Amino acid sequence: MDRLRIALLQGKAEPSVEAALAWTEARLAEAAAAGAGIACTQELFATPYFCRVQDAAFFDLAEPVPGPTTERLAGAARKLGLVLVVSLFERRGPGVYHNTAAVIDADGTYLGKYRKMHIPQDPGFEEKYYFTPGDLGFRAWDTRCGRIGVLICWDQWYPEAVRLTALQGAQVIFCPTAIGWLAADQAAVRARQRASWLTVQAGHAVANGCYLAAVNRVGSEGSIEFWGTSFVADFCGQRIAEADVSETGVLYAECDLRALEVQRRLWPFFRDRRIDAYGDIVKRFTDD
């Protein structure tokens, strides 16, 4: 496959899990009709962003992965011929929960999951209370539409995470995301934060010779205003598709996988890595 159309589902918190699933299934049908091969949801698409506060009752929102939601969406994948990346709150066992993305192939086959590795803890983003850090490592999967990797939100700020995913051959790295401004943030601060987010993802795409697709939420939830702006950066760092800051819907991007291979040959970052000189990268800080 030389060309691939991807679809990013930029949504908001719905009043129920069933409403979120219905909205998502309708958007998936749109994406398939528009010729997309892969579709990705925003982070924790089936629920509100409950991490705004610490409340043990929210653990009831979690489910096994694979489980009811992946089974339902596997049916949609099979019917529509779409590869899916689905972000969910996973119940692994008593007291052990993860922020997880499931990967479903276009024939409905469950390929596996990625568990968020980097867990933030900030005002309004109380994720360490809910999520155990991932223990599956950084992963990529062969799908009907190419080889893809997945990272989740805070992961996408870490060059090591993107590099280790790209080193597994991922042509497109999908990043389900929930990022926004706090109500107290001033306009200048908001502009800098959003610009930083856009810039670092584009840089990752260049440095790793891949497409990077970030899928954000929209809407206000408590003190957070999610800034949307789902986008796809190509291997030159160009934002080839970008969504609105507040509107829900499907964002499409055309990925030229043949041109991606040519770029990797011309700018062979993986070939020229000095893997013999990177031992200190596993240290917390090189202060000795």
Secondary structure, 3 states (H helix, E strand, C coil): CCEEEEEEEECCCCCCHHHHHHHHHHHHHHHHHCCCCEEEECCCCCCCCHHHCCCHHHHHHCECCCCHHHHHHHHHHHHHCCEEEEEEEEEEECCEEEEEEEEECCCCCEEEEEECCCCCCECCECHHHHCCCCCCCCCEEEECCEEEEECCHHHHHCHHHHHHHHCCCCCEEEEECCCEEECCCCHHHHHHHHHHHHHHHHHHHHHHCCEEEEECCEEEECCEEEECCCEEECCCCCEEEECCCCCCEEEEEEEEHHHHHHHHHHCCCCCCCCHHHCHHHHCCCCCC
